[in-house]
Amino acid sequence: MKTRSTLNALIGIWFIIAPWVVGFSDQSGAVWSSVVFGAIQLIVSFGGYNKPGWGSWQNWVSVITGVWFVIFPFIFSLTKGEVWSSVILGLITVIFSLLNLGSNSNSKSKPTAVD
């Protein structure tokens, strides 16, 4: 779980710097969206670092930011390379966050005897 949270934090850092690295810094709406949601992603990834399970609001926020990363390049009409980067990293964010949410559910179940 800690590895997934760390990777989600790194994805957040990527979205903070992506407008200048990838080259859409001329679109102010896309820049602000990427930077703000990247910062949110970074903060909640470390906030949910040791908080697994469905009650972790930090991981839910991370799921929402991941979904936003998937749809935002289409809203701002970014180029093909920018779209793929955002969609792939957004899906990774969603998957890692959902895995973090479900990581505690297996540990709460009682083991059953196998005959």
Residue pairs with C-beta under 8 A, 6 or more apart in sequence:
1 50
1 52
1 99
1 100
1 103
2 49
2 50
4 96
4 97
4 99
4 100
5 45
5 46
5 48
5 49
5 96
5 100
6 45
6 49
7 92
7 96
8 41
8 45
8 62
8 93
8 96
8 97
9 41
9 42
9 45
9 46
11 38
11 41
11 69
11 89
11 92
11 93
12 38
12 39
12 40
12 41
12 42
12 43
12 45
12 65
13 38
13 42
14 38
14 89
15 34
15 35
15 37
15 38
15 41
15 69
15 86
15 89
16 34
16 35
16 38
16 39
16 42
17 38
18 24
18 34
18 38
18 82
18 85
18 86
19 25
19 27
19 30
19 31
19 34
19 35
22 81
22 82
22 85
23 82
24 30
24 31
24 34
24 76
24 78
24 79
24 82
25 31
27 76
27 78
29 76
30 72
30 73
30 76
30 78
33 68
33 72
33 76
34 72
37 65
37 68
37 69
37 72
40 61
40 65
41 62
41 65
41 66
41 69
41 93
44 58
44 59
44 61
44 62
44 65
45 58
45 62
47 58
48 56
48 58
48 59
48 62
48 100
51 58
51 59
52 59
52 100
52 101
52 103
52 104
53 101
53 103
53 104
53 105
54 101
54 102
54 104
54 105
56 100
56 101
59 97
59 100
59 101
60 97
60 101
62 93
62 96
62 97
62 100
63 93
63 94
63 97
63 98
63 101
65 93
66 90
66 91
66 92
66 93
66 94
66 95
66 97
67 90
67 94
68 90
69 86
69 87
69 89
69 90
69 93
70 86
70 87
70 90
70 91
70 94
71 90
72 86
73 82
73 83
73 86
73 87
74 83
78 86
